Amino acid sequence: MGKERGRGRGRGRRNFQSKPYNKQNWRGQKKEHSKHNNDQSQSVNRVPQQKCTLLETQVGITEFTNADIAGFTGILKSRFSDFHVNEIDTDGHVLQLNDLNVPKAEIEAVDPTVLDEWRDKLAPIIDKEVWQQIADLSTLKYDNKSEQKVDINVSSLTKEERTLIHHLVKQLYRNKLVSKTIDQPADQQVEEQKIIRIAKPKPGRSDSRWNFPHDFVSFLVHKVNMDTSEVASTIANRLNLHPSQVNYCGTKDKRAKTTQRFCIKRRTPEAIANAARGIGNVHIGNFSFRPETLKLGDLKGNRFRIALRHITHPREHIEQALESLKERGFINYYGLQRFGNSASVPTHEVGVALLKRDYKLACELILKPRDNDVEFMRAIREAWWENRDSAAAAAKFHGNKFIEKKLLDGLATYGENDYAAALRRIPRNMLLLYPHAYQSLIFNRIASRRIKEFGLKLIPGDLVYVEEENDQQVKAPEESVPPAETDEIMEDVLEGEGDNPLEEESIFKRKVRPLTDEDIAGGKYKLSDVVLPLPGYDITYPSNECGAWYDEMLAEVGLTSEQLRHKEKTYALGGAYRKLLIKTDDLKWSFRRYSTYEDTLIASDWEQLKNIEITPEPPESDNCYTALLLEFTLPTAVYATMLLRELFKQDTSTATQMQLEKEEIIKKLAQEVPIIEAEAQPQPI
């Protein structure tokens, strides 16, 4: 028999955070070894087909920190169990789901004799018959179609006596019943009166009597192959909250196993746990209470654990590349994710149109048909492009989560030619993705040119963060938030309603300073200390040759730094600073054998918590493959794909990765065809 091949999940896109290719599997049909591994089973073998996607060279990604060391090939995210991300909080703790306990409301016990005294005191108001009604009510199952309540007229009681009733109900029936005081208006037969209503609590409803140590309930979310926003929206919907009321520090990769912190105001842990129950591939736990909510950027970084499969190069060569990466670091490029998934309409082109106030062009680019759209989106775009009927096109969407839907609604509402007003229907954080993508393009191009022309040496005029009195670097806003929100938060600071806006701007400009010859000679600074600006109207540019490059690149599209101030505040770009290089001092690696593509190589939080064993490493043989296991920490706003690019020394774009995978498939199919044919021959009797 030929070597059994495991069932991975084939994908048409390969830019390291891609979506599955048409839900097709090309590697085989063998089922998962464990029900806890959630890669979907498929039954069709096929070679992924290329689509028109961006290449790294198109977004300024061209250089390496050590081009002299050759790269190697490996397959990333063959399964989403090959990519694990754990958030690191602001205290430096790696967040791991390891506690599934759901805190319960703690009600201080009262001595039974005291309870009897309370009963006797309330006997004139609540007799034995009423107590029996309350007891019967506590045994019922909640039914919103029937009246499940006991009303007690307490108009003659003092506030202290009414409070006593509430305490007594809580002590006797805990969470089985709730009580509240209400004013019942008068009618023709009954005067206005004050009553205490005892009723069954609604399932999942927060008990206002829950003794919250702090207002905000914090918990960890471990998700598999799901978007962060999708998990948050589902929990919010089940708690009757707006999605914005479920807070988190930043989005994590979809095609991965990730753990991060969520935060919700004054909802009981039990209600939150019930809301999360039944969401496929999601587990929550590690509940705690916080005095403040979470905000975007409230994290120190992320811990990555990654498996690169089908490693064929000699280990000595791979370890040389790893040692070089650990010593020199990698260029802190913005990854391809920043620029969208279409080569025909990259997001930075929309950004340029917005910055130049060409709102018609911006709308047309957003709605322009593109060859890599899913079928329903392609049909909507083509219909609008042909007849410009925005209302009809918008009606074809199910739900309201797409930018295109919001824009079409705006055009239908404000008129087919009021492009500026229509764009305002798109949330600000989504709109900012476009001009931020253009900033990212400029950064990438400047970084590449800086490395190409000056190498890894410091030069006078390079920018570094200014040191404060405590010898700690001033932390730029860009470094404290996720990639998609980086400059938005920073610009909110610059555009604040201060007493002296000009002074605020000058303070931001003074966050960096240029290096002098004396600084360089002193040996205090390294290239990993150097920052490059993202272009903006309130930024300090390098005082060397690099500074002029910004003007050149802005001029290529007819812009200047001052024009980035923009009359429309939403599109104004103050600028930001970003490290040129990132070093990974804690980079660890190991090699591991595996037999099939379905072998689980890294234990997730859930598997560790439940003591689920991953696939044992097989003994060495000709039938084994080799995987490289990596573990490292990155700051926020840094792309793991750019670290891997430095190792591979090759383009991480969809097209390149698809071609590599296609070649591997063809090789394997060619090897197995003769075996299959031999198995089909009649066997001698």
N, C-alpha and C positions, 0 to 999 in steps of 0.2 A: 504493500500500500504506500501511496505517496504521503509526504508529510502533511499532517492535518493543519489547515490554515484557520486561524481564528477569525471571528467576525468583528471587524472594526466598523466604523461608521464612515462610509465614503462621503466625500465632500467636494463640491464643485469649486468652492472658493477656498483659497489657502493663504490668506494673509494673517494667519496665526490667531485671528479671533473671528473666523468665518462662520457662515451659516451652512447647514447641511445642504448638499447638492441634491435638490429635488427629492429629498427623503429617500435616496437610493443608496444601497449598500453594494459595494463591488468586491468585498473581500471574502464573502462566504456567508453561510447561514447558521453557523453553530451558535446556539443560545448562550446567554450569559452563564458564567459559572456560579453566580450568586444572584438571588432576587434583589439584592441591595445595590447591584450595579445597574444603572439606569440607562445605559446606551440602548437606543431603540433597535429592535430586530427588524431587518429588512430582508427581502428575498431576491433582489435583482442584482446581478453583477454587471457593472459597467465602468468604463474608464471615464473620469470626469472630463467635461468639455470646458474649454477656456471661454471666458467672456472678456469684454473690453473693460479692463480695470487699470487703475493707476500703477505706474512703475515708480520706484523710489527716485529715480533720476528726474522724474517730472515734478517732484516736490523738493528738490534740492538736496537729497540724501545721496552723497557720492563718495565720501571719504571714510577712512578707518584710522584708528589710533596706531595700529601696527600692521600696515599693509604687507610687510615682509613675511609675515607668518601666514602660510596658506590656511584656508578654512577647511571645513569638512561638511558632510551632509548628514541630515537626520530628519525624521518626520515628527513634527510637533502637532499635538492635539489629534493624534490618530483616534483617540477617544477623549472625551472631556474629563475622564478620570486621570488623564496625564497632566492636567494643569490645575494646580491648587493655589488659592490666594487667601491669606489670612491678614486681616487688617491689624495695624499696629496703632494703639491709642497714643494720646499725647504724652503719657507717662512712659512710653516705650515698651508696653506689654503687648505681646503677640496674642491676639484674641483667639480663643479656641473653645468650641462648644464642648463642655464636659460636665454640665449639670442640667438635668431636665426637670428638676423640681420646680413646681409652680407655687410661689408664696401664697399662703391663705391669710385672710383677715384675722388678726389676733384680737380676740375679745377677752378682756380681763375677766376672769371668773369671779363670781360673787358667792359668798357663803350661802348655803341653802336656807339657813335661818333668816338671813336678811331678805331673801326672796319671799319667804312666807310673810315677813313683816310688811313688805311692799304690797303683797296681795291683800292682806287684811286692811291696809290703809285705803286701798282702791276698791274695796268690796262694795261701797255704796254706788259706785259707777259701773264696775265690771263684776257682775255676779257669776255664779257657777255656770249658768246657761250660756252666757257670753264667752266665758273661758272655753267651754266645750265647742262652741262654734269656731273659735280661733284654732283650737287643737285639730278639729276636723279639716279646717282650711289648710293647715300645714301639711296634711297627708295627700292633698290633691296634686295632680300634675298640671302644670301651667296650660291654660287654654284661653287664648285671646278672644274667643267667640262667646264665652260665658262670663258672667259677673262673678269673679272670685274675690270677694272682699267682705270685711266686717267693719261697719262704721260705728263709732262710739261718740256720742254727744259729750263733748268736754267743755262746753261753753261756760260752765260754772267753775271750772278748775283754774288754778294758777298755772303760770308757765312752769314752775318747778314740778307741779303734779303731772302736767302733761309730759315733761321730760322723763319722769319716773315711769310712765307707761311705755315710752319708747325704749328705755333701758330694759324694762322687764321683758318686752317682746324679743329684744335682741338676745338677752340671756337665755330665754327659754327655747327660742326657735332658730337662733343663729341666722343662717342665710336662707332658711326655708320661707321666711316671711319678711316683708318690709313694712314699715309704718311711716306715715307722714301726717302732719297737721295741715288741714285745709279749711278755708273759709267757705261755707256753703251759703250762697245768696238766698235771700228770702223769696218766697213765692206767695200765692194767694192763700195757701193753707199753713205754711210754716214760716216763722220768723227766721231772720239770718242767724246762723249758728256756726260754732267752731266745732269741727269733728276731727277725730283721729281715724284715718282709714288704714286698716291692716289688709294687705293683699299679697298675692304671689308675685315674686320678682320676675321680670321678663328675662328670658334666657340671654346671657351675654351682657346684660345691662350692668353698668358700673354701679356698685352700691356706694351711695354718697357718704355712708357711715364708715367706709373703709378707711382705716387710719393710715394714710399715706405718709411715710417718713419725709418724703419730698414730693414735689408736684409731678415729676417726670419719671415714668417707668421705662427703664432701659433693659434691653434684652439682645441676645445674639441671634442672628439668623444665619443658618447654614443652608445654602441653596445649591442645587445641581441643575445646570443647563437652563437657567432662567435669568431674565433681566432683573436687576435690582428694582427698577421702577414698577415692573409687573408684580413683584411680590408685595411692594409697598401699597400699590393700588388695590390689590385684592384684600389685604388686611384692612385697609381703610374702608373699603366698601362694606365689608362684613361688620365693621364697628360703626357704620353710619358716619364716617368722617370724610373730610376732603383729603385727597392724597397728600396735599401739602402739610397735613397735620401728622403725618408719619414721617419722622425726620431721620436722616442718615448722613454720614460724612461725605459720601461719594459713591458713584456707581462702580460695580465690579464686573469683570468679564462675564458674559453670558455662558459661553461654551467652556465651562470650568466648574470646579467645586470650590465655593468661596464661603468665607465666614466674615461677617461684619456686624457692627452694632446698629440697632434701631432704637428709636426713642418716641414715646407717645405720652401726651399729657393726661394724667388722671383717668386712666382706664385700668381696671384691675388686671393683675397678671393672669387671672383665670379667664377673663374675657378675651384678652389678647391671645392666650393659648388656644382658646376655642376658635377664635377667628383664623388662626394659622392652621388649625387641624384640617386635614383634607386637601391642603394645597400640595399638589404632587411635587416630590423632590425638595421639600422644604421642612426643616426642623428648627425649632426655637428653644431657647433656654438661657441659663445664666442670668436670671432676672436680678435687677438691682434698682435702686432709686437714686435720682439725681436732682439737685436743686435747679439745674438749668437744662435746657434742651440741647440737642446736637445741632451743629451748623455745618454747612459744607466746609470741608477743610479741617475739621476737628480731629485730625489724625496725624501721626508722625510718618507713616508710610505703609508699605505692604510687604508681607513675607511671601515669597514665591517658592513653590516646590514643583518642579517640572520634569517630565520624562520625555526625552528625545529618543525615539525608536529607530531601529534599523541603522545603527552606527556601524560603519564598515571600515573606517580608517584605523590605522594602528593607534593603540592607546597612547604611546609615547608622543605621537604627533598631536593628539587631542589634548593631552595634559600640557603640552607646550603652549597651545593656544589659550588654555584656561589660565595658566600662570601669567601669560602676557596680559590677559584681560584683567586679572586681579591686580597686577602691578600698574598698568597704564589707564585702566578704565575704558569707557566708551564715549563716543560723542553723543551729547544729550539731545539728539534730534527729536522733533515731533514725529510720531509714527504715522503710518498711512491711515490709521483710523481717524486721524484729525481732518482728513481731506475728503472723506466720503468714499463711496465704493464705485464711482463712475468716472472713467477717464474722459468721457465726453462732456460731463458737467461737474467738475470738481468744485467743492464748496468754496474754495478761495476765489473763484471767478465770480460767484454770487457776492462775496464780500467786497470785491473791487467795485462792482456795480453799486452796491449800497453806499460805499464810501464816496463814490463820485456822484451820488444822488440820482443815479439813473434807475429809478424805481421800476420803470416798465421793463427794462432789461433784467433786473433782479427777479421780478415775478416770472418772466418768461423762462429764465434759466431754471428756476425752481420747478416749474411745471412742464419743462421741455421733455419730450419722450426720450428714453434712453434704453439701450439694448440689454441692460442687465436687470431690468425691472421684473418683478413677479408679474404674472399674467394680468391680474386684476388692475394693478397700478398702471401697467402699460396701456391697457384699454382706456382707462380714465384719462391719462395724459394725451393719448392720441385723439380721443374725442374732443377734449378741450382745445388742443392745438389746431384742430380742423375747423371747429365752429365757434369757439370762444364763448360757449354757453356755460358760465361758471355755476349757475344754480343747478343745472342738469348734471354737471360733472360732480358737484359736491354731494348730490343726492345718491350717488352710486357707492359712497363710502358707508361702511358699517362702523359706527363709533366715531369718536372725534379726536383720536390721538395723533393723527397724521398732520404734519405741517402743511401738506398739500390741501388737506380738507379745510383747515383753518383759513388758508389763503384764499381758496375758492369761495368760502363763505363770505370773506371780506369783500371780494370782488362782486359777489352777488348782492351784498347789502349796500355797498357804497357806490357801485357803478363799475362797469367793466373797464373804465379808464382811470379810476381813482386808485392808482397802484400804491401810493404812499399810505393812504388810509387802510387799504386792504392788508398791507404788511403789518399794521399795528394789531391785527387780530392774532398774529403769531406771538406767543409769550416771549418776553424779552430775552430770557436765557437761551431760548432756541434761536432767536434772531441773531444773537451775538456769536453763535457758532460760525457764522459766515465771515464777518470781519476778523474774528480771531483766527480763522483758518488762513486768511491772508497774512496776518502777523506771523503766524507759524511758518508760512512759506518763506518769508523774508528772513526769519531767524535761521531756518535750515540752510538757506543759500549763503548767508553771512558766515555761519559756522563752517560750512564746507570750504569756503574761500579762505577763511582764516587758517584752517588746518593745512590746506593745500599750499598756500603761499608762505606761511611762517612755521609750519610744523608744530611740534609740541613745546616750543620754547616760549618764554615770556618776552613781550616787547613793551617798551615804554608806551603809555597811553592805554594799555589794557585796563579794564575796570574791575575793581574788587569792592565788596561791601565795606563800608566804613565801620570801624570798631567803636563800640560804645565804651563808657567808662569801666564797665565790668568785663571788658575784653571779650565779650560775646558779639558775634556778627549780628548786624541788623537783619532780621528775617524779612525778605521781600515777600509781598503778598503772593507773587507767582509761585513761591515754593510751598505755600501752605494750603493749597487747594487742588482739587482734581483737575485734569487737563481741560475738560469741557467748560469748567467754570473759572479757570485761572484768572483771566483778566477782568471778568465781570465784577468779581468781588473787589479787586484792586481798584477798578474805576469808581466803584461806589464810594470808596474812601476818598478818592481825589475830588469827586463831585459833591462832597458833603456840603451842608449849609453852614460852613464855618464863618467866623467873624472876619477872617482875612483869607479868602481863597488863594490869593497870590502867595501868601506865606505858606499855606498848606502845600502848594505845588512846589515851592522852593525846598521845603523839607524833604519831599520825595526825591527831588533831584539830588539832594545832598546825601542820600542813602549810599551812594557809591562815590568812588574817587579813582582817578587814573594812577597807575603805577609810574614811578619815576625810575631813572637809572639806578639811584641809590637803593630803592626798594628791591629791585631785581638782584643787585650785587649782594645785598644783605642775606639773600637766600631764605627769607621768611615766607615768601609766597610761592605757590605752585600753580600750574595751569588749571588744576582742579578748583582753585579759588577764583578763577576769572569768570565774570558774568558777561553775557551779551544782552543788549536791550532788545525787547520787542518794540517795533516802531510806535511812536505816539507823540502827542503834542507836548507832553510834560515828562521828558525823559532826558537823562544825560547820555550822550553818545560817546564812544571812545575818542580820545584826542589823538589818535594815530590814523593811519591810512584806512583802517576799518570804518571809521566814522563817516568818511565820504561815500562808502559803498551804500549806505542806507539811502542817501539822497539819489544816487544813481538808480537804485532798484525801484524806489518810489516813482521816480520820473519816468520809468519805463511804462507805467500805466497812467501817467498824467497826474500824479499826486505829489504832495509835499507833506512834511511832518505837521505843519500848521493846519493843513486841510483836514487832518485827522481829528481836529477839535470838533468839527461837524456841528452844524446848527441843530440837527436832530440828536438830542442827548443820547438816545438809545445806541446810536452808531459811533459816538465819540470814543476815541481810543487814547487814553492817557499814556499807555505804555506799561512795560513791566521789565523785570530783569530775570534772566534764566542762566543757570550754570552752563558753561560750555562743555565740561566733561563731568561724568559721574564715575566715581570709583566704588567698587564693591569689595570692601575689605573682608566681609564675612562670607564670601563665595565658597561653597562647599560642593564637592562632586563625588560620585561613585559610579561604578559600572555594574550592570545587572543583566543576567541572562534571562530570556523568556522564550516560551515555545510557540505561542500563538498570539495573534493580535488582540485576543480578548483577555489576556492575562492582565490582572490589576497589579500595577507596579508601585503605587503609592497609596498608603492608607489615609483615607479622609478623616476628618474630625468624627463623623458619624460612625465610621468603621472602628476607629479607636475606642470611642465611647461604648459601643456595643460589643467590643471584642470580636469583631468579624475579621477573620483571617484573610489576608490577601493571598494571591496565588504564590505558592512556594517557588523559590528559585530552582529551576531544574538543574540536574548535573550537566557538566560540560559535554557537548556532543556536536556533531556536524549539523544537527537539526535545530540548533538553538540560534536565536537572534541576540543581538546586544543592544541594550539601551543605556543612555547616559542620563543619570539622575542629577539634577541641579537643585541647589537650595541657596537663596540669597535674599537680601533685603534691599528695597529701593525706596527713596523718598517719594512723596506725592508728586504727581505731574510728570513722572518719568516712565517711559515705555519699556516694558520688559522685552518687547520685540527688537528694540534697538540694541539691547545687550546681546541677544541671540544673533543678531546680524553681524556683530563684531566677531563672534565665534565662527559663524558659517562663512563669512566673507562673500556673501551673495545676497542678491535682492530678496527681500521677504515679501514681495508683492504677490498677489493672487496668481498672476500669470506664471511667474517663475516657480512657485510652489506647486502649482497644478502640473506643470511640465515635469518636475522632478517625480511627483507621485505617479504620473502617467507612465514614466519610464520604468518605475519599480513594478507597476502592475503588469506591464507587457513582459518584463523579464520573468515574473513569477508564472504568468500564464504560459509562456513559452516552455518553461521548465516542467510544467505539470501536464501539458497536453499529451506527450508520449506515454506518461504513466497512466492517464485516464484511458487511452486507447488500448494499452496493454491489459488493463483490468477488464476491458470489454470483450477480450478474446475468449472463445469457448475453452473451458478447462477440461483436461483429459479425465476420463472416467477411471 
